């Protein structure tokens, strides 16, 4: 964990400095091979520069998510007090050019450019909200039916029974006319699947993308598209009114909906804090006690978005008299001014002070930046390792040059000694490759045992899944755990080669003054992991839960064939079919992973063989090189200059790492 909280501004300074350090490293490195995979390191640098932080804002309907996002953005750009449709997830992010882009299920795209935020708000109300007259029917279930089947169903007793089972609502038979009316108005050309809002916000949020999620207690559950967005989020903020402080939907959200790995990313934000100002601290402490087994207490905050928006109005130079004209803000202006006077707090600071955002925002920024800061440190350490290897190579080369300059005969003896060392390197490397083959292939290898344990565990979990959401969660957790098994296996293999080559290198250096070319197993391991991951999606919208495809095949007319069976009975049969499909798919994936790990082992062995070739070429160059005294002296000067540059850059890197270690 970082000791000092930093924000996006400081993080960008670190990124800029590291890019400059990397450019200098490439210049100093030149054509030398220091064992660092430049292609992969270059990708890591690019990823850091282009890094996007995804913040999902989830919570209950009418909990104040849109107002909360507005307060984060310091712009009242999202419409408040509307019931958001489940099919619409709104992505809000920084853009120099204001635009609103709406994608519909039919593929139609609507884009509004260069307009005022009021026009954006009005259009969002039209496309992303549930009309008032349909708020008491399960619109999300109806939309999802249309998305899955592409046709309007016949609304009869069987379909009503299906809706009640899916939405947990009763007495929908009294709403048949309203349901028919809604379905007649909805089609793939007016059901939104993605809403993107780009706007030039006033604060440094260029790398943050906020995801305004539908209410988790909206009927119909969390559908696949929303689940995919949650799965890719860097942080998840669950919004809930501060009173009542206990929320079953939050407990269910953390315990049964989101994948296991995402639990470490959840914040709880209790809103409307000013309404219960006198009780705020007690309610906040109560929430931290209630949810202590779900998330750390330091990730639960009490805030008031309205106070934060009033604070932003004042910063813009808006007068209190003008702010009071807003009905939502009027009474809180007077309340906070009286409270500020009583506590001796300057009015211009009081609204921010009582809003709770002074505590939330630094904690959120620090949390989002923690992992990228670690990545910055890893990249800097990789560059430092490259410099050290360059320094060793150049010192070895300089030593030979100086010896040759002093005594050409002694130089030849030094070269012969290195040739003998290389022969021993060839022999010992062969034994290392043979040992690797024995250790990492076969039924008793650690990797094979891990695969069998994994298979048994998730077969049992999938078989015992009680519903679709639980099955989906276990399947997603299986993907994540398989990544861990792959990572551990690759780390074991790379650790084996690293340790063996380290011991061999120390022996050869001591006896023959021979340095083994460095292989960057860390970055090689990371590259191999990426190749092995069998995720099909490129972004959230591309995620396809392939094992759920049989669910998509269900048509209403197929339900009608079974007059004696309820929709819930049919659903159980379908889930049973999905379980078999999921188990089969996991078995197929394990077979593929096993083959790929063996390929990875061969790839590692290939890197060792490549290292031998490079060393052989280096020895051959030393053997045949003939230099004049003048050329020799020039090369000595250039090598010494290069070593001086490396020392200077290493000191710069050390300062950078020291600054990173502070945070």
PAFI-512619 format. One record per residue (C-alpha): x, y, z. Coordinates in steps of 0.5 Angstrom, whole numbers, padded with zeros to 4 digits, always signed. Example, Ala and Ser with C-alpha at 12.3 -4.5 7.8 and 13.67 -1.06 7.14 Angstrom:
BEGIN
+0025-0009+0016;+0027-0002+0014;
//
This chain:
BEGIN
+0000+0000+0000;+0002+0007-0001;+0004+0011+0005;+0002+0018+0002;-0004+0019-0002;-0003+0022-0009;-0008+0025-0014;-0008+0024-0022;-0004+0030-0023;+0002+0028-0019;+0001+0021-0023;+0002+0024-0029;+0008+0028-0027;+0011+0021-0026;+0009+0018-0032;+0012+0024-0036;+0018+0023-0032;+0019+0015-0034;+0017+0017-0041;+0023+0021-0041;+0028+0016-0037;+0026+0011-0042;+0027+0015-0048;+0034+0016-0045;+0035+0009-0044;+0034+0007-0051;+0039+0012-0054;+0044+0010-0049;+0043+0003-0050;+0043+0003-0058;+0045-0003-0061;+0047-0007-0055;+0043-0013-0053;+0042-0012-0045;+0037-0018-0045;+0031-0013-0044;+0025-0015-0049;+0024-0008-0052;+0018-0010-0056;+0015-0012-0049;+0017-0006-0045;+0015-0001-0051;+0008-0004-0050;+0008-0003-0043;+0010+0004-0043;+0005+0006-0048;+0000+0002-0044;+0002+0007-0038;+0001+0013-0042;-0006+0011-0045;-0008+0008-0039;-0016+0009-0037;-0019+0008-0030;-0026+0005-0030;-0030+0007-0025;-0037+0004-0024;-0042+0007-0020;-0047+0002-0018;-0053+0002-0013;-0060+0002-0012;-0065+0006-0016;-0066+0013-0014;-0060+0013-0009;-0057+0019-0013;-0052+0016-0017;-0053+0021-0023;-0052+0027-0018;-0046+0024-0015;-0043+0023-0021;-0044+0030-0023;-0041+0032-0016;-0035+0028-0018;-0035+0032-0025;-0036+0038-0022;-0041+0039-0028;-0049+0038-0027;-0049+0034-0034;-0053+0028-0032;-0060+0028-0031;-0062+0027-0024;-0069+0024-0021;-0070+0020-0027;-0071+0012-0027;-0066+0009-0031;-0067+0004-0036;-0063-0003-0035;-0061-0003-0042;-0057+0003-0042;-0051+0004-0039;-0048+0011-0039;-0040+0012-0040;-0038+0019-0038;-0031+0021-0040;-0027+0027-0041;-0027+0030-0049;-0024+0036-0052;-0030+0036-0056;-0037+0035-0053;-0041+0030-0056;-0047+0025-0054;-0046+0018-0058;-0052+0013-0057;-0052+0006-0060;-0058+0002-0061;-0059-0005-0061;-0061-0005-0068;-0054-0002-0069;-0056+0005-0071;-0052+0010-0068;-0054+0017-0066;-0049+0022-0065;-0050+0030-0062;-0044+0034-0063;-0042+0041-0060;-0048+0042-0056;-0050+0045-0049;-0050+0040-0043;-0057+0042-0042;-0059+0039-0049;-0055+0033-0047;-0059+0032-0041;-0065+0033-0044;-0063+0027-0050;-0061+0023-0044;-0068+0024-0040;-0071+0021-0047;-0067+0015-0048;-0064+0013-0042;-0070+0013-0037;-0076+0009-0036;-0083+0013-0037;-0087+0015-0031;-0093+0011-0034;-0089+0004-0034;-0085+0004-0028;-0089-0001-0024;-0088-0006-0030;-0081-0010-0031;-0079-0006-0037;-0072-0009-0036;-0074-0016-0037;-0078-0014-0043;-0073-0010-0046;-0068-0016-0045;-0073-0021-0048;-0073-0017-0054;-0066-0016-0054;-0065-0024-0054;-0071-0026-0058;-0071-0020-0063;-0079-0021-0063;-0085-0018-0059;-0088-0024-0055;-0095-0026-0055;-0097-0023-0048;-0102-0028-0045;-0102-0032-0038;-0096-0036-0040;-0092-0030-0041;-0094-0026-0035;-0092-0032-0031;-0085-0032-0034;-0085-0025-0032;-0087-0026-0025;-0082-0031-0024;-0076-0027-0028;-0078-0020-0024;-0080-0023-0017;-0086-0019-0018;-0093-0021-0017;-0100-0019-0020;-0097-0017-0027;-0104-0020-0030;-0107-0014-0028;-0102-0010-0032;-0103-0014-0039;-0105-0008-0042;-0099-0004-0040;-0094-0009-0042;-0097-0010-0049;-0097-0002-0050;-0090-0002-0048;-0088-0008-0052;-0091-0005-0058;-0087+0002-0057;-0080-0002-0056;-0076-0005-0062;-0069-0006-0063;-0068+0001-0066;-0070+0004-0060;-0067+0000-0054;-0060+0003-0053;-0054-0001-0051;-0049+0004-0050;-0049+0011-0049;-0042+0015-0049;-0042+0022-0046;-0036+0026-0048;-0035+0033-0044;-0029+0038-0043;-0029+0037-0035;-0025+0043-0031;-0021+0038-0027;-0016+0033-0029;-0020+0027-0031;-0017+0025-0038;-0016+0018-0036;-0022+0017-0032;-0028+0014-0035;-0035+0014-0031;-0040+0008-0032;-0047+0010-0029;-0050+0003-0028;-0057+0002-0028;-0060+0001-0021;-0058-0006-0018;-0065-0007-0015;-0069-0006-0021;-0073-0012-0023;-0069-0017-0028;-0062-0017-0024;-0056-0015-0027;-0055-0017-0034;-0049-0020-0038;-0047-0013-0041;-0048-0010-0034;-0044-0015-0031;-0038-0014-0036;-0037-0007-0035;-0037-0009-0027;-0032-0014-0029;-0027-0009-0032;-0028-0004-0027;-0022-0001-0023;-0026+0001-0018;-0034+0000-0016;-0037+0005-0012;-0044+0003-0009;-0049+0009-0008;-0054+0008-0002;-0058+0013+0002;-0055+0014+0009;-0061+0012+0012;-0063+0006+0013;-0056+0005+0013;-0057-0003+0012;-0058-0005+0005;-0059-0012+0003;-0058-0010-0004;-0051-0008-0002;-0050-0015+0001;-0052-0019-0005;-0048-0015-0010;-0042-0016-0006;-0043-0023-0004;-0047-0026-0010;-0046-0022-0016;-0039-0019-0017;-0033-0024-0019;-0029-0025-0013;-0023-0021-0015;-0027-0015-0016;-0029-0015-0008;-0023-0011-0007;-0025-0006-0011;-0031-0004-0008;-0033+0003-0004;-0039+0004-0001;-0042+0011-0001;-0047+0013+0003;-0051+0019+0000;-0056+0025+0003;-0051+0026+0009;-0053+0033+0010;-0061+0031+0011;-0058+0027+0017;-0053+0031+0019;-0053+0030+0027;-0053+0023+0026;-0048+0022+0020;-0042+0020+0024;-0046+0015+0028;-0049+0012+0022;-0042+0012+0018;-0039+0008+0024;-0045+0003+0024;-0044+0002+0017;-0037+0000+0018;-0039-0004+0023;-0044-0008+0019;-0040-0009+0013;-0034-0010+0016;-0034-0017+0013;-0035-0015+0006;-0030-0009+0005;-0025-0005+0009;-0028+0001+0014;-0023+0006+0010;-0027+0005+0004;-0034+0007+0007;-0036+0014+0006;-0041+0019+0008;-0042+0024+0003;-0047+0030+0000;-0047+0031-0007;-0052+0037-0007;-0047+0041-0002;-0041+0039-0007;-0045+0042-0013;-0046+0048-0009;-0039+0049-0007;-0038+0048-0015;-0043+0054-0016;-0039+0058-0011;-0032+0057-0015;-0035+0059-0021;-0037+0066-0018;-0044+0064-0018;-0048+0068-0012;-0052+0065-0006;-0058+0069-0008;-0058+0065-0015;-0056+0059-0012;-0062+0059-0008;-0067+0059-0014;-0065+0052-0015;-0071+0048-0011;-0066+0042-0010;-0061+0047-0007;-0065+0052-0003;-0066+0050+0004;-0059+0047+0004;-0055+0054+0003;-0059+0057+0009;-0057+0050+0013;-0050+0050+0012;-0049+0058+0013;-0052+0057+0020;-0048+0051+0021;-0041+0055+0019;-0043+0061+0023;-0044+0057+0029;-0037+0053+0028;-0033+0059+0026;-0032+0056+0019;-0031+0061+0013;-0037+0060+0008;-0033+0059+0002;-0030+0053+0005;-0036+0050+0009;-0040+0047+0003;-0034+0043+0001;-0032+0041+0009;-0039+0038+0010;-0040+0035+0003;-0035+0029+0005;-0032+0029-0001;-0025+0032+0002;-0024+0025+0005;-0027+0021-0001;-0024+0024-0007;-0016+0023-0005;-0018+0016-0002;-0021+0014-0009;-0015+0017-0013;-0010+0014-0009;-0014+0007-0010;-0014+0008-0017;-0007+0010-0018;-0004+0005-0013;-0003-0001-0018;-0001+0004-0024;+0005+0006-0019;+0007-0001-0018;+0007-0002-0025;+0011+0005-0026;+0016+0002-0021;+0017-0005-0024;+0018-0001-0031;+0023+0003-0028;+0027-0003-0024;+0027-0006-0031;+0030-0001-0034;+0035+0000-0028;+0037-0008-0029;+0038-0006-0037;+0043-0001-0035;+0046-0006-0030;+0047-0011-0035;+0050-0006-0040;+0055-0003-0035;+0057-0011-0034;+0058-0012-0041;+0061-0005-0043;+0066-0006-0037;+0068-0013-0039;+0069-0010-0046;+0073-0005-0044;+0077-0009-0040;+0079-0013-0046;+0080-0007-0050;+0085-0004-0044;+0089-0011-0044;+0089-0011-0051;+0092-0004-0052;+0097-0006-0047;+0099-0013-0049;+0096-0016-0055;+0099-0023-0053;+0095-0023-0046;+0089-0021-0050;+0089-0027-0054;+0090-0031-0048;+0084-0027-0045;+0080-0029-0051;+0082-0037-0051;+0080-0037-0043;+0073-0034-0045;+0072-0039-0051;+0074-0045-0046;+0068-0042-0042;+0064-0042-0047;+0065-0049-0049;+0063-0051-0041;+0057-0046-0042;+0054-0050-0048;+0055-0057-0044;+0052-0054-0037;+0046-0051-0041;+0045-0058-0045;+0044-0061-0038;+0039-0055-0035;+0035-0056-0041;+0034-0064-0040;+0033-0062-0033;+0027-0057-0035;+0024-0063-0039;+0024-0068-0034;+0021-0063-0028;+0016-0060-0032;+0012-0065-0036;+0008-0071-0034;+0003-0073-0029;+0006-0071-0023;+0009-0064-0025;+0006-0059-0020;+0002-0056-0026;-0002-0062-0028;-0003-0063-0020;-0006-0056-0020;-0010-0057-0026;-0014-0063-0024;-0015-0060-0017;-0018-0054-0021;-0022-0058-0025;-0025-0062-0019;-0027-0056-0015;-0030-0052-0021;-0034-0058-0023;-0037-0059-0016;-0039-0051-0016;-0042-0051-0022;-0046-0057-0021;-0049-0054-0014;-0050-0047-0017;-0057-0045-0015;-0059-0040-0021;-0056-0037-0027;-0053-0031-0023;-0049-0036-0019;-0047-0040-0025;-0044-0034-0028;-0040-0032-0022;-0037-0039-0021;-0035-0039-0029;-0032-0032-0028;-0028-0034-0022;-0026-0040-0025;-0023-0036-0031;-0019-0032-0026;-0017-0038-0022;-0014-0041-0028;-0010-0035-0029;-0007-0035-0023;-0005-0043-0024;-0002-0041-0031;+0002-0035-0027;+0004-0039-0022;+0006-0045-0027;+0010-0040-0031;+0013-0037-0025;+0016-0044-0023;+0019-0045-0030;+0022-0038-0031;+0024-0039-0023;+0028-0045-0025;+0031-0042-0031;+0033-0036-0028;+0036-0039-0022;+0040-0045-0026;+0043-0040-0030;+0045-0035-0025;+0049-0040-0021;+0052-0042-0028;+0054-0035-0029;+0057-0034-0023;+0061-0040-0024;+0063-0038-0031;+0065-0031-0029;+0069-0034-0023;+0073-0039-0027;+0073-0036-0034;+0071-0029-0033;+0065-0030-0038;+0059-0027-0037;+0052-0030-0039;+0048-0026-0043;+0042-0024-0039;+0035-0026-0041;+0029-0022-0038;+0025-0028-0035;+0020-0023-0032;+0018-0020-0038;+0018-0026-0042;+0014-0029-0037;+0009-0023-0037;+0009-0024-0045;+0007-0031-0044;+0002-0030-0039;-0002-0026-0044;-0001-0031-0050;-0005-0036-0046;-0011-0032-0043;-0017-0035-0047;-0021-0029-0046;-0025-0027-0053;-0027-0020-0051;-0023-0014-0053;-0028-0009-0049;-0034-0009-0045;-0039-0010-0050;-0035-0015-0054;-0035-0020-0048;-0040-0026-0050;-0041-0031-0044;-0041-0037-0049;-0043-0042-0044;-0049-0038-0044;-0051-0039-0051;-0057-0044-0050;-0060-0039-0045;-0061-0035-0051;-0064-0040-0056;-0070-0040-0051;-0076-0037-0055;-0083-0036-0052;-0087-0041-0057;-0082-0046-0054;-0085-0045-0047;-0092-0046-0050;-0090-0053-0052;-0090-0055-0045;-0097-0053-0042;-0096-0057-0036;-0089-0054-0034;-0088-0047-0031;-0083-0042-0033;-0079-0044-0027;-0079-0051-0028;-0077-0050-0035;-0071-0045-0033;-0069-0050-0028;-0068-0055-0034;-0064-0050-0038;-0060-0048-0032;-0058-0056-0032;-0056-0056-0039;-0052-0050-0038;-0048-0053-0032;-0046-0059-0037;-0044-0054-0042;-0040-0050-0037;-0036-0057-0035;-0035-0059-0042;-0032-0052-0044;-0028-0052-0038;-0025-0059-0039;-0023-0057-0046;-0020-0050-0044;-0016-0054-0039;-0013-0059-0045;-0011-0053-0049;-0008-0049-0043;-0004-0056-0042;-0001-0056-0049;+0000-0048-0049;+0004-0049-0042;+0008-0054-0046;+0009-0050-0052;+0011-0044-0047;+0017-0049-0044;+0019-0050-0051;+0019-0043-0052;+0023-0042-0045;+0028-0047-0048;+0029-0043-0054;+0031-0037-0051;+0037-0041-0047;+0039-0043-0054;+0038-0036-0057;+0043-0034-0051;+0048-0039-0053;+0048-0037-0060;+0049-0030-0058;+0055-0031-0054;+0058-0036-0059;+0057-0030-0064;+0061-0025-0059;+0066-0030-0058;+0067-0031-0065;+0068-0023-0066;+0073-0023-0061;+0077-0028-0064;+0077-0025-0071;+0078-0018-0069;+0084-0014-0071;+0084-0007-0069;+0089-0001-0070;+0092+0003-0064;+0088+0009-0066;+0082+0005-0067;+0083+0002-0061;+0084+0008-0057;+0078+0011-0060;+0073+0005-0058;+0076+0006-0051;+0074+0013-0050;+0067+0011-0053;+0066+0006-0048;+0068+0010-0042;+0064+0015-0045;+0058+0010-0045;+0059+0008-0038;+0059+0015-0035;+0052+0016-0039;+0050+0010-0036;+0052+0012-0029;+0049+0019-0030;+0042+0015-0032;+0042+0010-0026;+0043+0016-0021;+0037+0019-0025;+0033+0013-0024;+0035+0012-0017;+0032+0019-0015;+0026+0017-0019;+0025+0010-0015;+0026+0014-0009;+0020+0019-0010;+0016+0013-0012;+0017+0009-0006;+0015+0015-0002;+0008+0014-0004;
//
